[in-house]
Amino acid sequence: TVVVCTGPTCKRTGAKNTLPIFQELAADMGVNVETFSCVSECAECGLGPNVEIRKKGDDGPFYPIKNGVKTEEDVKKVL
């Protein structure tokens, strides 16, 4: 599962463009895409758009976050 932040700062830095790319590419890979208005509790908003990576077997509450996921190439690296 990937969680794309759609909070105000991430939207301004490109999440509104990143989300459809994830939705298109993840479907073919069997990866679930979710959204949340802010995935960061550690002030990473300025580094966005941010994507939280939840791998099978991982136990939260804190998951790895990839910053600056803006392009199709960035999305492919995450997936």
Biopython code that builds the backbone (N, CA, C, O; Angstrom):
import numpy as np
from Bio.PDB.StructureBuilder import StructureBuilder

atoms = [
    (1, "THR", "N", (0.842, -1.183, 0.000)),
    (1, "THR", "CA", (0.000, 0.000, 0.000)),
    (1, "THR", "C", (0.881, 1.238, 0.000)),
    (1, "THR", "O", (1.874, 1.309, 0.723)),
    (2, "VAL", "N", (0.504, 2.213, -0.821)),
    (2, "VAL", "CA", (1.146, 3.518, -0.773)),
    (2, "VAL", "C", (0.073, 4.535, -0.395)),
    (2, "VAL", "O", (-1.070, 4.452, -0.844)),
    (3, "VAL", "N", (0.464, 5.490, 0.434)),
    (3, "VAL", "CA", (-0.460, 6.529, 0.871)),
    (3, "VAL", "C", (0.089, 7.865, 0.382)),
    (3, "VAL", "O", (1.135, 8.324, 0.841)),
    (4, "VAL", "N", (-0.620, 8.474, -0.540)),
    (4, "VAL", "CA", (-0.198, 9.743, -1.115)),
    (4, "VAL", "C", (-0.791, 10.870, -0.279)),
    (4, "VAL", "O", (-2.005, 10.941, -0.083)),
    (5, "CYS", "N", (0.069, 11.738, 0.205)),
    (5, "CYS", "CA", (-0.408, 12.872, 0.975)),
    (5, "CYS", "C", (-1.092, 13.858, 0.040)),
    (5, "CYS", "O", (-0.545, 14.235, -0.997)),
    (6, "THR", "N", (-2.286, 14.267, 0.419)),
    (6, "THR", "CA", (-3.027, 15.256, -0.363)),
    (6, "THR", "C", (-3.299, 16.507, 0.482)),
    (6, "THR", "O", (-4.246, 17.251, 0.228)),
    (7, "GLY", "N", (-2.456, 16.717, 1.483)),
    (7, "GLY", "CA", (-2.559, 17.917, 2.307)),
    (7, "GLY", "C", (-2.212, 19.153, 1.493)),
    (7, "GLY", "O", (-1.714, 19.038, 0.374)),
    (8, "PRO", "N", (-2.468, 20.331, 2.043)),
    (8, "PRO", "CA", (-2.299, 21.569, 1.289)),
    (8, "PRO", "C", (-0.902, 21.773, 0.700)),
    (8, "PRO", "O", (-0.777, 22.157, -0.463)),
    (9, "THR", "N", (0.138, 21.524, 1.476)),
    (9, "THR", "CA", (1.496, 21.758, 0.978)),
    (9, "THR", "C", (1.854, 20.745, -0.097)),
    (9, "THR", "O", (2.421, 21.110, -1.128)),
    (10, "CYS", "N", (1.531, 19.478, 0.129)),
    (10, "CYS", "CA", (1.846, 18.451, -0.876)),
    (10, "CYS", "C", (1.059, 18.679, -2.164)),
    (10, "CYS", "O", (1.572, 18.431, -3.256)),
    (11, "LYS", "N", (-0.183, 19.148, -2.045)),
    (11, "LYS", "CA", (-0.953, 19.474, -3.257)),
    (11, "LYS", "C", (-0.259, 20.555, -4.061)),
    (11, "LYS", "O", (-0.148, 20.462, -5.283)),
    (12, "ARG", "N", (0.212, 21.590, -3.359)),
    (12, "ARG", "CA", (0.883, 22.700, -4.058)),
    (12, "ARG", "C", (2.188, 22.257, -4.709)),
    (12, "ARG", "O", (2.586, 22.805, -5.737)),
    (13, "THR", "N", (2.856, 21.270, -4.117)),
    (13, "THR", "CA", (4.150, 20.838, -4.668)),
    (13, "THR", "C", (4.014, 19.700, -5.671)),
    (13, "THR", "O", (5.018, 19.212, -6.190)),
    (14, "GLY", "N", (2.764, 19.263, -5.956)),
    (14, "GLY", "CA", (2.594, 18.305, -7.046)),
    (14, "GLY", "C", (1.783, 17.060, -6.775)),
    (14, "GLY", "O", (1.630, 16.240, -7.680)),
    (15, "ALA", "N", (1.250, 16.871, -5.570)),
    (15, "ALA", "CA", (0.506, 15.642, -5.273)),
    (15, "ALA", "C", (-0.721, 15.471, -6.154)),
    (15, "ALA", "O", (-1.101, 14.344, -6.472)),
    (16, "LYS", "N", (-1.346, 16.574, -6.554)),
    (16, "LYS", "CA", (-2.539, 16.455, -7.403)),
    (16, "LYS", "C", (-2.188, 15.847, -8.761)),
    (16, "LYS", "O", (-3.054, 15.277, -9.425)),
    (17, "ASN", "N", (-0.923, 15.963, -9.177)),
    (17, "ASN", "CA", (-0.467, 15.320, -10.410)),
    (17, "ASN", "C", (0.084, 13.925, -10.150)),
    (17, "ASN", "O", (-0.023, 13.039, -10.998)),
    (18, "THR", "N", (0.671, 13.736, -8.977)),
    (18, "THR", "CA", (1.277, 12.454, -8.627)),
    (18, "THR", "C", (0.234, 11.369, -8.391)),
    (18, "THR", "O", (0.418, 10.226, -8.809)),
    (19, "LEU", "N", (-0.861, 11.723, -7.723)),
    (19, "LEU", "CA", (-1.892, 10.746, -7.375)),
    (19, "LEU", "C", (-2.422, 9.982, -8.590)),
    (19, "LEU", "O", (-2.479, 8.754, -8.534)),
    (20, "PRO", "N", (-2.810, 10.639, -9.681)),
    (20, "PRO", "CA", (-3.302, 9.876, -10.837)),
    (20, "PRO", "C", (-2.248, 8.942, -11.438)),
    (20, "PRO", "O", (-2.583, 7.879, -11.961)),
    (21, "ILE", "N", (-0.991, 9.337, -11.362)),
    (21, "ILE", "CA", (0.077, 8.459, -11.874)),
    (21, "ILE", "C", (0.142, 7.196, -11.029)),
    (21, "ILE", "O", (0.232, 6.092, -11.566)),
    (22, "PHE", "N", (0.097, 7.351, -9.710)),
    (22, "PHE", "CA", (0.076, 6.181, -8.826)),
    (22, "PHE", "C", (-1.131, 5.304, -9.127)),
    (22, "PHE", "O", (-0.999, 4.086, -9.249)),
    (23, "GLN", "N", (-2.295, 5.912, -9.246)),
    (23, "GLN", "CA", (-3.511, 5.135, -9.478)),
    (23, "GLN", "C", (-3.436, 4.340, -10.775)),
    (23, "GLN", "O", (-3.904, 3.204, -10.837)),
    (24, "GLU", "N", (-2.858, 4.926, -11.792)),
    (24, "GLU", "CA", (-2.738, 4.238, -13.084)),
    (24, "GLU", "C", (-1.728, 3.095, -13.028)),
    (24, "GLU", "O", (-2.027, 1.981, -13.459)),
    (25, "LEU", "N", (-0.538, 3.366, -12.500)),
    (25, "LEU", "CA", (0.533, 2.363, -12.519)),
    (25, "LEU", "C", (0.365, 1.284, -11.455)),
    (25, "LEU", "O", (0.721, 0.129, -11.685)),
    (26, "ALA", "N", (-0.171, 1.646, -10.299)),
    (26, "ALA", "CA", (-0.282, 0.690, -9.192)),
    (26, "ALA", "C", (-1.303, -0.404, -9.473)),
    (26, "ALA", "O", (-1.130, -1.542, -9.037)),
    (27, "ALA", "N", (-2.355, -0.071, -10.190)),
    (27, "ALA", "CA", (-3.402, -1.047, -10.480)),
    (27, "ALA", "C", (-2.836, -2.273, -11.181)),
    (27, "ALA", "O", (-3.215, -3.401, -10.868)),
    (28, "ASP", "N", (-1.935, -2.057, -12.122)),
    (28, "ASP", "CA", (-1.332, -3.168, -12.862)),
    (28, "ASP", "C", (-0.387, -3.998, -12.006)),
    (28, "ASP", "O", (-0.073, -5.138, -12.348)),
    (29, "MET", "N", (0.068, -3.428, -10.890)),
    (29, "MET", "CA", (1.039, -4.110, -10.032)),
    (29, "MET", "C", (0.386, -4.700, -8.790)),
    (29, "MET", "O", (1.061, -5.338, -7.982)),
    (30, "GLY", "N", (-0.899, -4.501, -8.630)),
    (30, "GLY", "CA", (-1.587, -5.014, -7.455)),
    (30, "GLY", "C", (-1.271, -4.242, -6.179)),
    (30, "GLY", "O", (-1.398, -4.771, -5.075)),
    (31, "VAL", "N", (-0.862, -2.993, -6.341)),
    (31, "VAL", "CA", (-0.538, -2.145, -5.195)),
    (31, "VAL", "C", (-1.741, -1.256, -4.899)),
    (31, "VAL", "O", (-2.302, -0.629, -5.798)),
    (32, "ASN", "N", (-2.126, -1.210, -3.635)),
    (32, "ASN", "CA", (-3.242, -0.384, -3.207)),
    (32, "ASN", "C", (-2.778, 1.058, -3.024)),
    (32, "ASN", "O", (-1.722, 1.300, -2.441)),
    (33, "VAL", "N", (-3.560, 2.015, -3.517)),
    (33, "VAL", "CA", (-3.238, 3.434, -3.364)),
    (33, "VAL", "C", (-4.310, 4.077, -2.496)),
    (33, "VAL", "O", (-5.506, 3.978, -2.773)),
    (34, "GLU", "N", (-3.852, 4.735, -1.446)),
    (34, "GLU", "CA", (-4.753, 5.467, -0.564)),
    (34, "GLU", "C", (-4.289, 6.915, -0.489)),
    (34, "GLU", "O", (-3.177, 7.246, -0.901)),
    (35, "THR", "N", (-5.149, 7.769, 0.040)),
    (35, "THR", "CA", (-4.769, 9.161, 0.258)),
    (35, "THR", "C", (-5.028, 9.522, 1.708)),
    (35, "THR", "O", (-5.832, 8.896, 2.398)),
    (36, "PHE", "N", (-4.327, 10.540, 2.142)),
    (36, "PHE", "CA", (-4.496, 11.072, 3.486)),
    (36, "PHE", "C", (-4.134, 12.544, 3.419)),
    (36, "PHE", "O", (-3.263, 12.930, 2.639)),
    (37, "SER", "N", (-4.779, 13.361, 4.214)),
    (37, "SER", "CA", (-4.518, 14.788, 4.091)),
    (37, "SER", "C", (-3.156, 15.197, 4.620)),
    (37, "SER", "O", (-2.696, 16.299, 4.317)),
    (38, "CYS", "N", (-2.500, 14.363, 5.390)),
    (38, "CYS", "CA", (-1.115, 14.612, 5.788)),
    (38, "CYS", "C", (-0.536, 13.328, 6.351)),
    (38, "CYS", "O", (-1.018, 12.833, 7.370)),
    (39, "VAL", "N", (0.488, 12.778, 5.713)),
    (39, "VAL", "CA", (1.089, 11.530, 6.184)),
    (39, "VAL", "C", (2.279, 11.770, 7.094)),
    (39, "VAL", "O", (2.846, 10.814, 7.624)),
    (40, "SER", "N", (2.668, 13.014, 7.286)),
    (40, "SER", "CA", (3.878, 13.308, 8.045)),
    (40, "SER", "C", (3.556, 13.966, 9.371)),
    (40, "SER", "O", (2.818, 14.949, 9.432)),
    (41, "GLU", "N", (4.117, 13.415, 10.425)),
    (41, "GLU", "CA", (4.006, 14.038, 11.732)),
    (41, "GLU", "C", (5.352, 14.619, 12.133)),
    (41, "GLU", "O", (5.554, 14.982, 13.291)),
    (42, "CYS", "N", (6.268, 14.709, 11.185)),
    (42, "CYS", "CA", (7.611, 15.185, 11.530)),
    (42, "CYS", "C", (8.069, 16.318, 10.602)),
    (42, "CYS", "O", (9.241, 16.402, 10.234)),
    (43, "ALA", "N", (7.134, 17.171, 10.240)),
    (43, "ALA", "CA", (7.435, 18.395, 9.488)),
    (43, "ALA", "C", (8.134, 18.160, 8.151)),
    (43, "ALA", "O", (9.056, 18.895, 7.799)),
    (44, "GLU", "N", (7.710, 17.152, 7.410)),
    (44, "GLU", "CA", (8.289, 16.876, 6.099)),
    (44, "GLU", "C", (7.478, 17.517, 4.969)),
    (44, "GLU", "O", (7.763, 17.300, 3.792)),
    (45, "CYS", "N", (6.492, 18.286, 5.328)),
    (45, "CYS", "CA", (5.584, 18.859, 4.322)),
    (45, "CYS", "C", (6.328, 19.636, 3.235)),
    (45, "CYS", "O", (5.982, 19.534, 2.058)),
    (46, "GLY", "N", (7.330, 20.399, 3.613)),
    (46, "GLY", "CA", (8.069, 21.199, 2.654)),
    (46, "GLY", "C", (8.887, 20.389, 1.666)),
    (46, "GLY", "O", (9.405, 20.939, 0.693)),
    (47, "LEU", "N", (9.010, 19.083, 1.903)),
    (47, "LEU", "CA", (9.784, 18.210, 1.028)),
    (47, "LEU", "C", (8.900, 17.453, 0.042)),
    (47, "LEU", "O", (9.393, 16.625, -0.725)),
    (48, "GLY", "N", (7.606, 17.728, 0.056)),
    (48, "GLY", "CA", (6.636, 16.958, -0.704)),
    (48, "GLY", "C", (6.697, 17.174, -2.204)),
    (48, "GLY", "O", (7.493, 17.960, -2.718)),
    (49, "PRO", "N", (5.821, 16.443, -2.888)),
    (49, "PRO", "CA", (4.783, 15.589, -2.350)),
    (49, "PRO", "C", (5.366, 14.342, -1.681)),
    (49, "PRO", "O", (6.348, 13.760, -2.142)),
    (50, "ASN", "N", (4.729, 13.961, -0.587)),
    (50, "ASN", "CA", (5.207, 12.835, 0.213)),
    (50, "ASN", "C", (4.317, 11.621, 0.042)),
    (50, "ASN", "O", (3.102, 11.731, -0.127)),
    (51, "VAL", "N", (4.953, 10.455, 0.091)),
    (51, "VAL", "CA", (4.250, 9.186, -0.058)),
    (51, "VAL", "C", (4.734, 8.249, 1.040)),
    (51, "VAL", "O", (5.934, 8.044, 1.224)),
    (52, "GLU", "N", (3.773, 7.687, 1.761)),
    (52, "GLU", "CA", (4.088, 6.726, 2.813)),
    (52, "GLU", "C", (4.044, 5.322, 2.213)),
    (52, "GLU", "O", (3.130, 4.990, 1.459)),
    (53, "ILE", "N", (5.031, 4.507, 2.552)),
    (53, "ILE", "CA", (5.140, 3.150, 2.014)),
    (53, "ILE", "C", (4.791, 2.152, 3.120)),
    (53, "ILE", "O", (5.459, 2.102, 4.153)),
    (54, "ARG", "N", (3.749, 1.366, 2.898)),
    (54, "ARG", "CA", (3.329, 0.352, 3.874)),
    (54, "ARG", "C", (3.476, -1.025, 3.240)),
    (54, "ARG", "O", (2.641, -1.450, 2.441)),
    (55, "LYS", "N", (4.551, -1.714, 3.610)),
    (55, "LYS", "CA", (4.792, -3.051, 3.067)),
    (55, "LYS", "C", (4.073, -4.095, 3.909)),
    (55, "LYS", "O", (3.849, -3.907, 5.105)),
    (56, "LYS", "N", (3.714, -5.205, 3.256)),
    (56, "LYS", "CA", (3.073, -6.305, 3.975)),
    (56, "LYS", "C", (3.947, -6.724, 5.139)),
    (56, "LYS", "O", (5.160, -6.880, 4.999)),
    (57, "GLY", "N", (3.319, -6.903, 6.288)),
    (57, "GLY", "CA", (4.059, -7.345, 7.461)),
    (57, "GLY", "C", (4.598, -6.206, 8.302)),
    (57, "GLY", "O", (4.989, -6.420, 9.450)),
    (58, "ASP", "N", (4.629, -4.989, 7.752)),
    (58, "ASP", "CA", (5.075, -3.833, 8.536)),
    (58, "ASP", "C", (4.014, -3.493, 9.565)),
    (58, "ASP", "O", (2.817, -3.536, 9.282)),
    (59, "ASP", "N", (4.465, -3.159, 10.751)),
    (59, "ASP", "CA", (3.569, -2.729, 11.812)),
    (59, "ASP", "C", (3.811, -1.259, 12.079)),
    (59, "ASP", "O", (4.929, -0.863, 12.406)),
    (60, "GLY", "N", (2.765, -0.435, 11.944)),
    (60, "GLY", "CA", (2.898, 0.998, 12.186)),
    (60, "GLY", "C", (3.170, 1.284, 13.638)),
    (60, "GLY", "O", (3.533, 0.363, 14.369)),
    (61, "PRO", "N", (3.021, 2.471, 14.086)),
    (61, "PRO", "CA", (2.278, 3.509, 13.390)),
    (61, "PRO", "C", (3.122, 4.331, 12.424)),
    (61, "PRO", "O", (2.567, 5.114, 11.653)),
    (62, "PHE", "N", (4.438, 4.180, 12.440)),
    (62, "PHE", "CA", (5.275, 4.998, 11.558)),
    (62, "PHE", "C", (5.841, 4.145, 10.437)),
    (62, "PHE", "O", (6.465, 3.112, 10.679)),
    (63, "TYR", "N", (5.618, 4.584, 9.223)),
    (63, "TYR", "CA", (6.081, 3.885, 8.030)),
    (63, "TYR", "C", (7.058, 4.786, 7.292)),
    (63, "TYR", "O", (7.044, 6.004, 7.473)),
    (64, "PRO", "N", (7.908, 4.188, 6.457)),
    (64, "PRO", "CA", (8.843, 5.017, 5.680)),
    (64, "PRO", "C", (8.104, 6.003, 4.775)),
    (64, "PRO", "O", (7.054, 5.687, 4.214)),
    (65, "ILE", "N", (8.665, 7.184, 4.646)),
    (65, "ILE", "CA", (8.086, 8.215, 3.791)),
    (65, "ILE", "C", (9.107, 8.599, 2.724)),
    (65, "ILE", "O", (10.267, 8.883, 3.026)),
    (66, "LYS", "N", (8.658, 8.603, 1.486)),
    (66, "LYS", "CA", (9.475, 9.074, 0.366)),
    (66, "LYS", "C", (9.048, 10.509, 0.061)),
    (66, "LYS", "O", (7.858, 10.798, -0.065)),
    (67, "ASN", "N", (10.012, 11.385, -0.055)),
    (67, "ASN", "CA", (9.739, 12.797, -0.302)),
    (67, "ASN", "C", (9.972, 13.157, -1.768)),
    (67, "ASN", "O", (10.748, 12.504, -2.465)),
    (68, "GLY", "N", (9.299, 14.187, -2.212)),
    (68, "GLY", "CA", (9.536, 14.726, -3.547)),
    (68, "GLY", "C", (9.147, 13.807, -4.682)),
    (68, "GLY", "O", (9.799, 13.795, -5.726)),
    (69, "VAL", "N", (8.081, 13.029, -4.488)),
    (69, "VAL", "CA", (7.619, 12.108, -5.532)),
    (69, "VAL", "C", (6.731, 12.908, -6.490)),
    (69, "VAL", "O", (5.546, 13.115, -6.229)),
    (70, "LYS", "N", (7.328, 13.354, -7.606)),
    (70, "LYS", "CA", (6.630, 14.276, -8.512)),
    (70, "LYS", "C", (6.384, 13.734, -9.911)),
    (70, "LYS", "O", (5.394, 14.092, -10.549)),
    (71, "THR", "N", (7.265, 12.885, -10.390)),
    (71, "THR", "CA", (7.190, 12.470, -11.795)),
    (71, "THR", "C", (6.811, 10.994, -11.909)),
    (71, "THR", "O", (6.800, 10.261, -10.920)),
    (72, "GLU", "N", (6.507, 10.583, -13.115)),
    (72, "GLU", "CA", (6.212, 9.166, -13.361)),
    (72, "GLU", "C", (7.418, 8.315, -12.999)),
    (72, "GLU", "O", (7.267, 7.217, -12.464)),
    (73, "GLU", "N", (8.596, 8.809, -13.284)),
    (73, "GLU", "CA", (9.820, 8.084, -12.933)),
    (73, "GLU", "C", (9.938, 7.916, -11.412)),
    (73, "GLU", "O", (10.305, 6.843, -10.933)),
    (74, "ASP", "N", (9.626, 8.974, -10.658)),
    (74, "ASP", "CA", (9.641, 8.900, -9.197)),
    (74, "ASP", "C", (8.641, 7.852, -8.700)),
    (74, "ASP", "O", (8.949, 7.063, -7.807)),
    (75, "VAL", "N", (7.445, 7.855, -9.286)),
    (75, "VAL", "CA", (6.408, 6.908, -8.889)),
    (75, "VAL", "C", (6.857, 5.480, -9.152)),
    (75, "VAL", "O", (6.654, 4.600, -8.316)),
    (76, "LYS", "N", (7.467, 5.245, -10.311)),
    (76, "LYS", "CA", (7.947, 3.902, -10.644)),
    (76, "LYS", "C", (9.008, 3.432, -9.649)),
    (76, "LYS", "O", (9.058, 2.247, -9.319)),
    (77, "LYS", "N", (9.854, 4.338, -9.169)),
    (77, "LYS", "CA", (10.875, 3.968, -8.181)),
    (77, "LYS", "C", (10.225, 3.536, -6.870)),
    (77, "LYS", "O", (10.703, 2.613, -6.211)),
    (78, "VAL", "N", (9.148, 4.198, -6.497)),
    (78, "VAL", "CA", (8.444, 3.857, -5.256)),
    (78, "VAL", "C", (7.748, 2.513, -5.394)),
    (78, "VAL", "O", (7.779, 1.684, -4.484)),
    (79, "LEU", "N", (7.121, 2.309, -6.545)),
    (79, "LEU", "CA", (6.377, 1.052, -6.751)),
    (79, "LEU", "C", (7.331, -0.107, -6.938)),
    (79, "LEU", "O", (6.894, -1.243, -7.124)),
]
sb = StructureBuilder()
sb.init_structure("model")
sb.init_model(0)
sb.init_chain("A")
sb.init_seg("    ")
for serial, (resi, resn, name, xyz) in enumerate(atoms, 1):
    if name == "N":
        sb.init_residue(resn, " ", resi, " ")
    sb.init_atom(name, np.array(xyz, "f"), 0.0, 1.0, " ", f" {name:<3s}", serial, name[0])
structure = sb.get_structure()
